[in-house]
Amino acid sequence: MSFPLLTATAALPAIGAIATAAVPAAKRTAAKWLALLFSLATLALAITVLVRFDPDGDRYQLTESHSWIADFGVRYELGVDGIAVALIALTALLIPFIVLAGWHDADPLETGSRRWRPTQGFFALILAVEAMVIISFEATDVFLFYIFFEAMLIPMYFLIGGFGDRAHKDGEEKAATQRSYAAVKFLLYNLAGGLIMLAAVIGLYVVAGNFSLTEIAQARANGELEMATSTERWLFLGFFFAFAVKAPLWPLHTWLPNAMQESTAPVAVLITAVVDKVGTFAMLRFCLQLFPEASKWATPVILVLAVISIIYGALLAVGQRDIKRLIAYASISHFGFIVMGIFAMTSQGQSGATLYMVNHGISTAVLMLIAGFLISRRGSRLIADFGGVQKVAPVLAGTFLIGGLATLSLPGLAPFVSEFLVLVGTFTRYPVIGIIATLGIVLAALYTLVLYQRTMTGPVKPEVAAMPDLRVREIAVVAPLVVLLVFLGVYPKPVTDVVNPAVKQTLSDVQQKDPQPEVEAAK
């Protein structure tokens, strides 16, 4: 029996969560180091998965399958394709930086505060989320996926509601109320999507007789499983609705700005760079494979929603006064690009969308973590409370600029390649949609450069005159991510080589081929 590498990769952070939570309350520093150690060990296993995965091999590799609830056909079934491998690597890469960036975010509040922060709980919850996200990427049993797709809401609820941002000027009591509101809104939106998906999961079992993604997809491809058109469309909508909430896609996005605004910066990164990727990943893995005809039927409407997300998110980002809310609306715009690339039904679009998931995770982590360091120094999230920071903290300002330039997809930085592929892939099949979506690039330049100008340039405000530059721990957090942004911007081949075979197989599932160019290339 071979070593269950996929199980180990998901189980290790879960064990780390339990071990970290069990550390005595007086040993806060030990809990931090333990969480960091487990996150690094998980990264080592994720790298092992990446190394052992053969892009030219079987579609699902490192598979594991064991009977779980036999009476209902539920199996503990895992397997990874190139898309899953890339996102597992992204998740495992970001968690150590999230832990390190949040090193003091759960320290006890000032003397006399009525709120007590369990430091161990903060880091244990982060590791718990990591475990659930990784197994969601690995699961090839629909019911197993659903369990962890929903279960990750619980630790996220407590991270948002219990460990919020300290940059509040309205008093601790009002701040706690706002955090609770954001956490409940996050939970209710995602639970509503999950309940609708549960009905679709049950419906899929009634039709197919089991929950195995590979068996159902194979039976559909061989003509052994027929679904009525209306049945397939209803089931598709049930799955897609839940994934669109998680993604987040307009108009199901409104929970995200509140959640990111009230969270600490590392938790905000966990939300948008890690957890939300489960939604777009699931569109590729489940919607397109299980319901190919319904996916093509819904494509025009989904593309319109994606373009609205791109433009709407960017426009609202331009008008924000709060740094975190600006980054949140920028992320809504970026997720619009990802969804557009998925449903463009071209190899360039889907490769770009998958690459965008990875690159957006890295670029958002850089921008949000630097914003978190900036906010913690000033004690305010309002853009108007800053000015002239680059004169007193040039390293902080420089890394903030790099994160912002990556957000607007500057050539030479990682997001440019993915955004270009998405636009090219969309334009070849839906030129009008592709043209309208380019407006998002213009707006991204506007909100990013205005944010940098208002916070970093101009006269030095008295409140930031004594602001310290990045410390060693903070440089250790952002420097490797900045290097990755540049490396993948210049040489994205390591990621595209892994994901492209899986993209081609996904296109084959929906029986789509790339449109032929109108003019043949010269030979």
C-alpha positions as CSV (number, residue, x, y, z in Angstrom):
1,M,0.0,0.0,0.0
2,S,1.5,3.3,-1.1
3,F,1.8,6.3,1.3
4,P,-1.4,8.3,1.4
5,L,0.3,11.6,0.4
6,L,-2.9,13.5,-0.3
7,T,-4.4,12.5,3.1
8,A,-1.2,13.5,4.9
9,T,-1.1,16.9,3.2
10,A,-4.6,17.7,4.4
11,A,-4.3,15.9,7.8
12,L,-1.0,17.6,8.9
13,P,-2.5,21.1,9.3
14,A,-5.5,19.6,11.0
15,I,-3.2,17.9,13.5
16,G,-1.3,21.2,13.8
17,A,-4.6,23.0,14.6
18,I,-5.3,20.6,17.4
19,A,-1.8,20.7,18.8
20,T,-1.7,24.5,18.7
21,A,-5.1,24.8,20.4
22,A,-3.8,22.5,23.2
23,V,-0.8,24.7,24.1
24,P,-1.3,26.2,27.5
25,A,-2.6,29.8,27.6
26,A,0.6,31.1,29.1
27,K,2.7,29.7,26.2
28,R,1.5,32.1,23.5
29,T,4.9,32.3,21.7
30,A,5.2,28.5,21.7
31,A,1.8,28.3,20.0
32,K,2.9,30.7,17.3
33,W,6.1,28.8,16.5
34,L,4.2,25.5,16.6
35,A,1.7,26.8,14.0
36,L,4.5,28.1,11.8
37,L,6.3,24.8,12.0
38,F,3.2,22.8,11.0
39,S,2.5,25.3,8.1
40,L,6.0,24.8,6.8
41,A,5.8,21.0,7.1
42,T,2.5,21.2,5.1
43,L,4.3,23.3,2.5
44,A,7.0,20.5,2.2
45,L,4.3,17.9,1.6
46,A,2.6,20.2,-1.0
47,I,5.9,20.5,-2.8
48,T,6.2,16.7,-2.7
49,V,2.7,16.5,-4.3
50,L,3.8,18.9,-7.0
51,V,7.0,17.0,-7.7
52,R,5.3,13.6,-7.9
53,F,2.6,14.9,-10.2
54,D,3.1,14.1,-13.8
55,P,1.3,16.6,-16.1
56,D,1.4,14.1,-19.0
57,G,0.1,11.2,-16.9
58,D,-3.4,10.3,-15.8
59,R,-5.9,13.0,-15.3
60,Y,-6.3,12.2,-11.5
61,Q,-3.1,11.1,-9.8
62,L,-2.0,10.1,-6.3
63,T,-5.6,8.7,-5.9
64,E,-7.0,7.3,-2.7
65,S,-10.4,5.5,-2.4
66,H,-11.9,3.9,0.6
67,S,-15.5,3.0,1.5
68,W,-17.0,5.5,4.0
69,I,-20.8,5.4,4.1
70,A,-21.5,2.4,2.0
71,D,-25.3,2.4,2.3
72,F,-25.4,5.8,0.5
73,G,-22.5,5.3,-1.9
74,V,-20.3,7.8,-0.2
75,R,-16.5,7.2,-0.5
76,Y,-13.4,8.8,0.9
77,E,-12.1,9.5,-2.6
78,L,-9.2,11.8,-3.3
79,G,-7.2,12.7,-6.5
80,V,-5.5,15.7,-8.0
81,D,-5.3,17.1,-11.5
82,G,-3.0,19.9,-12.6
83,I,-5.4,22.7,-11.5
84,A,-5.8,21.2,-8.0
85,V,-2.0,20.7,-7.6
86,A,-1.4,24.4,-8.5
87,L,-4.0,25.6,-5.9
88,I,-2.8,23.2,-3.2
89,A,0.7,24.6,-3.7
90,L,-0.6,28.2,-3.5
91,T,-2.5,27.5,-0.3
92,A,0.4,25.8,1.4
93,L,2.7,28.6,0.3
94,L,0.6,31.4,1.6
95,I,-0.3,30.0,5.0
96,P,3.3,30.3,6.6
97,F,3.3,34.0,5.4
98,I,-0.2,34.5,6.9
99,V,1.0,33.0,10.2
100,L,4.1,35.2,10.2
101,A,2.3,38.3,9.2
102,G,-0.3,37.8,12.0
103,W,2.3,37.1,14.6
104,H,1.0,39.8,17.0
105,D,-2.6,40.1,15.7
106,A,-4.0,37.9,18.5
107,D,-1.8,39.2,21.3
108,P,-3.8,40.3,24.4
109,L,-5.4,43.7,24.1
110,E,-4.5,46.7,26.3
111,T,-4.9,46.4,30.1
112,G,-8.5,47.0,31.1
113,S,-10.0,45.7,27.9
114,R,-13.1,43.5,28.3
115,R,-12.1,41.4,25.3
116,W,-9.7,38.5,25.7
117,R,-7.9,37.1,22.7
118,P,-7.0,33.4,22.8
119,T,-3.8,33.5,20.8
120,Q,-3.7,29.8,20.4
121,G,-7.2,29.8,19.0
122,F,-6.3,32.3,16.3
123,F,-3.5,30.2,14.8
124,A,-5.3,26.9,15.3
125,L,-8.2,28.3,13.3
126,I,-5.9,29.3,10.4
127,L,-4.5,25.8,10.3
128,A,-8.0,24.3,10.4
129,V,-9.0,26.4,7.4
130,E,-5.9,25.3,5.5
131,A,-6.7,21.6,6.1
132,M,-10.3,22.0,4.9
133,V,-9.3,24.0,1.8
134,I,-6.7,21.5,0.8
135,I,-9.0,18.5,1.1
136,S,-11.6,20.4,-0.9
137,F,-9.1,20.7,-3.7
138,E,-8.3,16.9,-3.4
139,A,-11.8,15.5,-3.0
140,T,-13.3,13.6,-6.0
141,D,-16.3,12.4,-4.1
142,V,-19.0,15.1,-4.4
143,F,-20.4,14.5,-0.9
144,L,-16.9,14.6,0.7
145,F,-16.2,17.9,-1.1
146,Y,-19.5,19.3,0.1
147,I,-18.7,18.5,3.8
148,F,-15.5,20.5,3.8
149,F,-16.8,23.2,1.4
150,E,-19.3,24.0,4.2
151,A,-17.2,23.1,7.2
152,M,-14.6,25.7,6.5
153,L,-17.2,28.4,7.2
154,I,-17.0,27.6,10.9
155,P,-13.4,28.6,11.6
156,M,-13.7,31.5,9.2
157,Y,-16.7,32.8,11.1
158,F,-14.7,32.9,14.3
159,L,-11.6,34.4,12.6
160,I,-13.7,37.3,11.3
161,G,-15.9,37.8,14.3
162,G,-13.4,37.1,17.1
163,F,-10.2,38.5,15.8
164,G,-11.0,41.6,14.0
165,D,-8.9,44.6,13.0
166,R,-7.9,46.9,15.8
167,A,-7.9,50.0,13.6
168,H,-11.2,51.3,14.9
169,K,-11.9,54.8,16.0
170,D,-15.5,54.2,17.2
171,G,-14.7,52.4,20.4
172,E,-14.3,48.7,21.2
173,E,-18.0,48.0,21.6
174,K,-19.0,49.4,18.2
175,A,-16.0,47.6,16.6
176,A,-17.2,44.3,18.1
177,T,-20.7,44.9,16.7
178,Q,-19.3,45.6,13.2
179,R,-17.2,42.5,13.4
180,S,-20.1,40.4,14.4
181,Y,-22.2,41.8,11.6
182,A,-19.5,41.0,9.0
183,A,-19.1,37.5,10.4
184,V,-22.8,36.7,10.4
185,K,-23.2,38.1,6.9
186,F,-20.4,36.0,5.7
187,L,-21.9,32.9,7.3
188,L,-25.5,33.5,6.1
189,Y,-24.6,34.1,2.5
190,N,-22.3,31.1,2.3
191,L,-24.8,28.9,4.2
192,A,-27.6,29.9,1.9
193,G,-25.4,28.9,-1.1
194,G,-24.4,25.7,0.6
195,L,-28.0,24.6,1.4
196,I,-29.0,25.1,-2.2
197,M,-26.0,23.1,-3.3
198,L,-27.0,20.3,-0.8
199,A,-30.3,20.0,-2.6
200,A,-28.5,19.7,-5.9
201,V,-26.1,17.1,-4.4
202,I,-29.0,15.0,-3.3
203,G,-30.6,15.4,-6.7
204,L,-27.4,14.3,-8.3
205,Y,-27.3,11.1,-6.2
206,V,-30.9,10.3,-7.1
207,V,-30.0,10.6,-10.8
208,A,-26.6,8.9,-10.7
209,G,-26.8,6.5,-7.8
210,N,-23.4,7.6,-6.3
211,F,-21.3,10.6,-5.5
212,S,-18.1,9.7,-7.4
213,L,-17.1,12.6,-9.7
214,T,-14.9,10.3,-11.9
215,E,-17.6,7.6,-12.2
216,I,-20.4,10.0,-13.0
217,A,-18.3,12.0,-15.5
218,Q,-17.2,8.8,-17.2
219,A,-20.7,7.4,-17.3
220,R,-21.9,10.7,-18.9
221,A,-19.1,10.6,-21.5
222,N,-19.9,7.0,-22.4
223,G,-23.6,7.7,-22.7
224,E,-24.4,5.3,-19.8
225,L,-26.0,8.1,-17.7
226,E,-28.6,10.2,-19.3
227,M,-30.0,13.4,-17.6
228,A,-33.1,15.2,-18.8
229,T,-32.2,18.7,-20.0
230,S,-34.3,20.4,-17.3
231,T,-32.8,18.1,-14.6
232,E,-29.2,18.9,-15.6
233,R,-29.9,22.6,-15.7
234,W,-31.5,22.7,-12.3
235,L,-28.6,20.7,-10.8
236,F,-26.1,22.9,-12.5
237,L,-27.7,26.0,-11.1
238,G,-27.7,24.5,-7.6
239,F,-23.9,23.9,-7.7
240,F,-23.1,27.1,-9.5
241,F,-25.0,29.3,-7.1
242,A,-23.0,28.0,-4.1
243,F,-19.7,28.5,-6.0
244,A,-20.7,32.0,-7.2
245,V,-21.3,33.0,-3.6
246,K,-17.9,31.7,-2.6
247,A,-16.2,33.2,-5.7
248,P,-17.7,36.0,-5.1
249,L,-19.6,36.9,-8.3
250,W,-21.9,39.8,-8.6
251,P,-24.7,40.1,-7.3
252,L,-23.7,37.5,-4.6
253,H,-20.6,39.4,-3.5
254,T,-21.8,41.8,-0.8
255,W,-20.5,39.8,2.1
256,L,-16.8,40.2,1.0
257,P,-16.2,43.9,1.6
258,N,-17.6,43.7,5.1
259,A,-15.6,40.5,5.9
260,M,-12.3,41.9,4.6
261,Q,-12.8,45.3,6.2
262,E,-13.4,43.9,9.7
263,S,-10.8,41.1,9.5
264,T,-7.1,41.4,10.3
265,A,-5.0,41.7,7.2
266,P,-3.8,38.1,7.3
267,V,-7.3,36.8,7.7
268,A,-8.4,39.0,4.8
269,V,-5.7,37.3,2.7
270,L,-7.0,33.9,3.9
271,I,-10.5,34.8,2.7
272,T,-9.7,36.2,-0.8
273,A,-6.5,34.5,-1.7
274,V,-7.3,31.0,-0.3
275,V,-10.9,30.3,0.6
276,D,-12.6,32.1,-2.3
277,K,-10.5,30.1,-4.8
278,V,-12.5,27.0,-3.8
279,G,-15.5,28.6,-5.6
280,T,-13.8,29.2,-8.9
281,F,-11.9,25.9,-8.7
282,A,-15.2,24.0,-8.1
283,M,-16.7,25.6,-11.2
284,L,-14.0,24.0,-13.3
285,R,-14.0,20.6,-11.5
286,F,-17.7,20.0,-10.8
287,C,-19.9,22.3,-13.0
288,L,-18.1,21.7,-16.3
289,Q,-17.4,18.0,-15.7
290,L,-20.8,17.0,-14.3
291,F,-23.1,19.2,-16.3
292,P,-21.4,20.0,-19.6
293,E,-24.5,20.8,-21.6
294,A,-26.0,23.0,-18.8
295,S,-22.6,24.8,-18.6
296,K,-22.8,25.7,-22.2
297,W,-26.5,26.7,-21.9
298,A,-25.7,29.1,-19.0
299,T,-22.5,30.5,-20.5
300,P,-24.0,33.8,-22.0
301,V,-25.6,34.8,-18.7
302,I,-22.5,33.9,-16.6
303,L,-20.3,35.9,-18.9
304,V,-22.5,38.9,-18.5
305,L,-22.4,38.5,-14.7
306,A,-18.6,38.2,-14.9
307,V,-18.3,41.4,-16.9
308,I,-20.6,43.3,-14.5
309,S,-18.4,42.0,-11.6
310,I,-15.3,43.3,-13.4
311,I,-16.7,46.8,-14.1
312,Y,-18.8,47.1,-10.9
313,G,-16.0,46.0,-8.6
314,A,-13.5,48.3,-10.2
315,L,-15.8,51.3,-10.2
316,L,-16.6,50.9,-6.5
317,A,-12.9,50.4,-5.7
318,V,-12.2,53.9,-7.3
319,G,-14.7,55.5,-4.8
320,Q,-13.6,53.8,-1.6
321,R,-12.2,55.8,1.3
322,D,-11.2,52.6,3.3
323,I,-8.0,50.8,2.1
324,K,-9.3,47.3,2.9
325,R,-12.6,47.9,1.2
326,L,-10.8,49.2,-1.9
327,I,-8.8,45.9,-2.1
328,A,-11.9,43.9,-1.5
329,Y,-13.8,45.5,-4.4
330,A,-10.6,45.1,-6.6
331,S,-10.7,41.4,-5.8
332,I,-14.4,41.2,-6.9
333,S,-13.3,42.7,-10.2
334,H,-10.4,40.2,-10.5
335,F,-12.7,37.2,-9.7
336,G,-14.9,38.5,-12.5
337,F,-11.9,37.9,-14.9
338,I,-11.4,34.4,-13.5
339,V,-15.1,33.4,-14.0
340,M,-15.0,35.0,-17.5
341,G,-12.0,32.9,-18.4
342,I,-13.5,29.7,-17.2
343,F,-16.8,30.2,-19.2
344,A,-15.1,31.5,-22.3
345,M,-14.7,27.8,-23.0
346,T,-11.3,28.3,-24.7
347,S,-7.9,26.8,-23.7
348,Q,-6.4,30.3,-23.4
349,G,-9.3,31.5,-21.2
350,Q,-9.3,28.6,-18.8
351,S,-5.4,28.4,-18.6
352,G,-5.5,32.1,-17.9
353,A,-8.2,31.7,-15.3
354,T,-6.3,29.0,-13.5
355,L,-3.1,31.0,-13.6
356,Y,-5.1,34.1,-12.5
357,M,-6.2,32.1,-9.3
358,V,-2.5,31.6,-8.5
359,N,-1.3,35.0,-9.4
360,H,-4.2,36.8,-7.7
361,G,-3.5,34.9,-4.5
362,I,0.2,36.1,-4.5
363,S,-0.5,39.7,-5.6
364,T,-3.4,40.2,-3.2
365,A,-1.3,38.8,-0.4
366,V,1.4,41.3,-1.0
367,L,-0.9,44.3,-1.3
368,M,-3.1,43.4,1.7
369,L,-0.3,42.4,4.0
370,I,1.6,45.6,3.3
371,A,-1.7,47.5,3.8
372,G,-2.1,45.7,7.1
373,F,1.4,46.7,8.3
374,L,0.6,50.3,7.2
375,I,-2.8,50.4,9.0
376,S,-1.3,48.9,12.2
377,R,1.3,51.7,12.4
378,R,-1.3,54.5,11.9
379,G,-4.2,53.0,13.7
380,S,-6.6,53.9,10.8
381,R,-7.9,52.3,7.6
382,L,-8.9,55.6,6.0
383,I,-6.9,56.7,3.0
384,A,-7.3,60.4,4.0
385,D,-5.4,59.7,7.2
386,F,-2.2,59.0,5.3
387,G,0.2,61.0,3.2
388,G,3.9,61.2,2.5
389,V,4.7,57.7,3.8
390,Q,7.3,57.1,1.1
391,K,9.5,59.8,2.6
392,V,9.6,58.2,6.1
393,A,9.2,54.5,5.2
394,P,10.5,54.0,1.7
395,V,10.8,50.1,1.8
396,L,7.1,49.9,2.9
397,A,6.1,52.3,0.2
398,G,8.1,50.5,-2.5
399,T,6.6,47.1,-1.7
400,F,3.2,48.6,-1.5
401,L,3.7,50.0,-5.0
402,I,4.8,46.6,-6.4
403,G,1.7,45.0,-4.9
404,G,-0.4,47.8,-6.5
405,L,1.2,47.5,-9.9
406,A,0.7,43.7,-9.8
407,T,-3.0,44.4,-9.0
408,L,-3.3,46.5,-12.1
409,S,-1.6,43.8,-14.1
410,L,1.6,45.7,-15.1
411,P,3.6,43.8,-17.7
412,G,6.5,42.0,-16.1
413,L,4.5,41.1,-13.0
414,A,2.6,37.8,-12.7
415,P,-1.1,38.9,-13.0
416,F,-0.4,40.4,-16.5
417,V,0.1,37.1,-18.2
418,S,-3.0,35.5,-16.7
419,E,-5.2,38.6,-17.5
420,F,-3.9,38.7,-21.0
421,L,-4.7,35.0,-21.6
422,V,-8.2,35.5,-20.2
423,L,-8.9,38.4,-22.5
424,V,-7.4,36.7,-25.5
425,G,-9.3,33.5,-24.8
426,T,-12.6,35.4,-24.3
427,F,-12.1,37.6,-27.4
428,T,-11.6,34.7,-29.7
429,R,-15.1,33.4,-28.9
430,Y,-17.0,36.4,-27.4
431,P,-15.4,39.6,-28.8
432,V,-17.9,42.0,-27.4
433,I,-17.5,40.6,-23.9
434,G,-13.7,40.8,-24.2
435,I,-13.8,44.4,-25.4
436,I,-16.0,45.5,-22.5
437,A,-13.9,43.7,-20.0
438,T,-10.8,45.7,-21.0
439,L,-12.4,48.7,-19.2
440,G,-11.6,46.9,-16.0
441,I,-7.9,47.3,-16.8
442,V,-8.2,51.1,-17.2
443,L,-10.2,51.3,-13.9
444,A,-7.6,49.2,-12.1
445,A,-4.9,51.6,-13.0
446,L,-7.0,54.5,-11.7
447,Y,-7.9,53.0,-8.3
448,T,-4.4,51.6,-7.7
449,L,-2.4,54.8,-8.6
450,V,-4.8,57.1,-6.8
451,L,-4.5,54.9,-3.7
452,Y,-0.7,55.1,-3.9
453,Q,-0.7,58.8,-4.6
454,R,-3.0,59.7,-1.6
455,T,-1.2,57.4,0.9
456,M,2.4,57.5,-0.1
457,T,3.2,60.8,-1.9
458,G,2.7,64.5,-1.0
459,P,3.5,66.3,2.2
460,V,4.3,64.1,5.3
461,K,1.3,64.2,7.6
462,P,2.3,64.8,11.3
463,E,0.6,61.5,12.3
464,V,2.9,59.4,10.0
465,A,6.1,61.4,10.5
466,A,7.5,58.9,13.0
467,M,6.2,55.8,11.2
468,P,8.9,53.0,11.2
469,D,9.8,51.2,8.0
470,L,9.3,47.5,7.5
471,R,10.9,45.3,10.2
472,V,12.8,42.1,9.6
473,R,9.8,39.9,10.2
474,E,7.7,41.9,7.8
475,I,10.4,41.9,5.1
476,A,10.6,38.1,5.5
477,V,6.8,38.0,4.8
478,V,6.7,40.1,1.7
479,A,10.1,39.7,0.0
480,P,9.6,36.1,-1.2
481,L,6.1,36.9,-2.5
482,V,7.5,39.9,-4.4
483,V,10.2,37.7,-5.9
484,L,7.5,35.2,-7.0
485,L,5.5,38.1,-8.6
486,V,8.4,39.0,-10.7
487,F,9.5,35.4,-11.5
488,L,6.0,34.3,-12.7
489,G,5.6,37.5,-14.5
490,V,8.7,36.8,-16.6
491,Y,8.5,33.0,-16.7
492,P,5.0,31.5,-16.0
493,K,5.9,28.2,-17.8
494,P,6.3,26.2,-14.5
495,V,2.6,26.8,-13.7
496,T,1.2,26.6,-17.2
497,D,2.9,23.3,-17.9
498,V,1.1,21.8,-14.9
499,V,-2.4,23.2,-15.6
500,N,-2.6,23.1,-19.4
501,P,-3.2,19.3,-19.7
502,A,-6.0,19.5,-17.1
503,V,-7.5,22.5,-19.0
504,K,-7.6,20.6,-22.3
505,Q,-9.3,17.7,-20.5
506,T,-11.9,20.1,-19.1
507,L,-12.6,21.5,-22.5
508,S,-13.0,18.0,-23.8
509,D,-15.6,17.4,-21.1
510,V,-17.8,20.2,-22.5
511,Q,-17.0,19.1,-26.1
512,Q,-15.5,22.5,-27.0
513,K,-12.5,23.3,-29.2
514,D,-10.7,26.6,-29.6
515,P,-12.1,28.8,-32.5
516,Q,-10.0,28.7,-35.6
517,P,-8.2,31.9,-36.4
518,E,-9.6,33.9,-39.3
519,V,-6.2,34.3,-40.8
520,E,-3.8,31.3,-40.9
521,A,-0.3,32.0,-39.6
522,A,2.4,32.1,-42.3
523,K,4.5,28.9,-42.4
